[in-house]
Amino acid sequence: MVPIKTKEGVLGILSRALEVEYTTIVNYPRIVRMMPDEQSASWVQLLGEDSVKHADKVAAAISGLGGIPPFPRFELLPDNPDLVGFFEKQLDLEYLALDLHTKAAEGIGEQFAPSFRQLAEQERWHIKLVNDILVKLRGKR
């Protein structure tokens, strides 16, 4: 159980982490179809699937601590998105998610801490993946 003194702080971190996960979730299926090759398309597909799983885990933790998960807000892409710009922003979001999941793991208590340590590890892998996608996209310009 999270001490009441830190519970609000942890819920704030979790709510922000959930907002980060939600930010681009709806765009992944479209981005997959826009990728220049099969490999990068499969990487984007994995990022999208992981984002949905991460959002579910974070929402469950918020509910488990007695909080109410924030309603999702999505950022829709324009008709002809700049993919490099999208993934540069995504890279920033991956770093932010890593920071938030790490902080959550430190303050959430043992019931949810292992799950958030795992999410942080996955964010490290996402950072590598997004960097690899950016290399491919910048090479196609």
N, C-alpha and C positions, 0 to 999 in steps of 0.2 A: 504494500500500500504506500502511495506517495504521501509524504508528510504534508499536512494541510498548508503549511507555510510556503511550500514550493509548488503545490498543485496548480495554482493559477499561472505561475510562470511556465510550467511544463505544458499546460493546456495552450498557452499563447504560442509557444514554440511549435507544438503539434499543429495548431491551426494554421500557422504560417507555412509549415511544411506541406500541409494538405493543399493550400492555395498554390504553392509552387508546383506540386504534382499535377494539379488540375489545369494549369495555365495553357499548355499546348496539347493536352491529351486528344482533343477532337481533331487536331490537324494531322496526326500521324498517318491515318489511312490515305489521305490525299498526298502527303509528302512521299509515302512509299511509292506511289504511282509516278511521281515526278523524278525519282532518282535515276541517275544516268546508267547504272548497271545493277545487276542482280545482287551482287555482294552488298553494296551500300543499301539497297532496298531492304535486304534481309536484316541488316543492322538497325535500320529505322523501325522495322516491324518489331524487333526485340525491344527497342527503347519504348515504343508505344505499349506493348504488352506489359513491360515492367512498370511503367508509369501507372497503369490501371491497378496492378497488384499493390504497388506502393500506396496509392491512394486508399485502397481498401484496408490495408494494414493500419495506416495512420488514422483513418476514420474509426476503425474498431478500437484503437487505443484511446482516442478521444472519448468515445462512448463508454469504454471500460473504466475510465477515470471520472465518469459522471458529467462529462461535457457534451456539447452539441456540435457536431462537425459543421463547419461553415458551408453554406450553399456554394456550389461550384460556380466560378466565373471563368469563362474561356476567352481566349484571344484568337479570333478567327483571322486567317490569312487573307490577304488581298487576292485578286484573280491571278496575277502573275507574280508570285512571291520571289523575293531574292533568297535563294536557298542558303547561300553563304551567310547572309545576315540572320536568317532564321537559326542556323546552327551556331553562329557566334553567340546569339542570345541564349540558345539552349545550353551552351557550354557554361555561361554565367549561372543559369538556373541549376545546372548539375552541381557546380561548386557550392551554391547556396543550399541546395538540398543536402549535400554532404555535411556541411556545417550544422544545419538544423537537426539532422538525424543523429549526429555525433553528440550534440548538446542534449537532445532528448534522451539518448542512451545513458548519459551521465546523471540525469536528474529524475528519470521516470520510475525507478525502482525495479527490482528483479523480475517482476511479472512480465514486463514488456522490454526490458533492456536488451536481452539477446536478439530480439527481433529488430530493434533499431540499430544494433551494431551490424547486423547482417545487411540492413538497408544502406548503411553508410558504406560498407564494402562494395555493394552493388553500385552505388553512386561513383565510387572510384573507377570501377570498370566502365561505367557510362561516360565518364570524363575521357577515358582513353578512346572509347568508341566514337564519341563526337569529334575528338581531335582527328581520328582516322577518316571520318566522313569529310571533315573540312579539308584535309589534305587532298582527298579524291576530287572534291568539288572545285577547289582552287586550281587543280591540275587540268580541269576541263574548261577553264575560262579562256 
